[in-house]
Amino acid sequence: MYMSRRQSSSGERLLATSPPSDLGVTQAACCYNETKTMSADKAARLHAKMEEQMLTGYEPLIAVMQNDAKDRHVVAAALKAGAQVIATANLKDFTPLPDGIEAQSPDEFLCNLFDLDPPGFVEILREQGADLQRPPVTFEELLERLSRAVPDLVATVREHLEALGSPQE
């Protein structure tokens, strides 16, 4: 299992996703806060998928976690879920961690997912770009936007596409 912490306008959500080979769920986790650009139907399906992934029963573990106090609930939930990775931009507050769990930046996490199935990952990115309609976004524009937050991932995707001789548009 993988654990991801996301912040939304309604508060924090803890998401436990299935193994990384299930890129559909991972895709949903990665774009959860992007519902403003989706159709109402797609947003409802995405929300339903995320609700299936909600985790409970981790609260008793919070007190024994040793990382930063304000983030102990995240580590407790990851431990309860059997997560191997916590994806966070706040790495400094996620040490020490229980054995078997590591914290990764979003960039590192997504690069690791990419490595599992490069063609599948590129297809997901192309689909996400195609879903953005207001305004329409080309694949290259999507990569450019992503490069601000996950530059290593974008560089890896571009290297992959260049090696294949694939156009980026």
Secondary structure, DSSP 8 states (H G I E B T S, - for coil): -EEEEEEETTEEEEEEE--TT-HHHHHHHHTGGGGGGS-HHHHHHHHHHHHHT---S-GGGGGG--S-GGGHHHHHHHHHHT-SEEE-S-GGGS-S--TT-EEE-HHHHHHHHHHH-HHHHHHHHHHHHHH-BTTB--HHHHHHHHHTT-HHHHHHHHHHHHHHT----
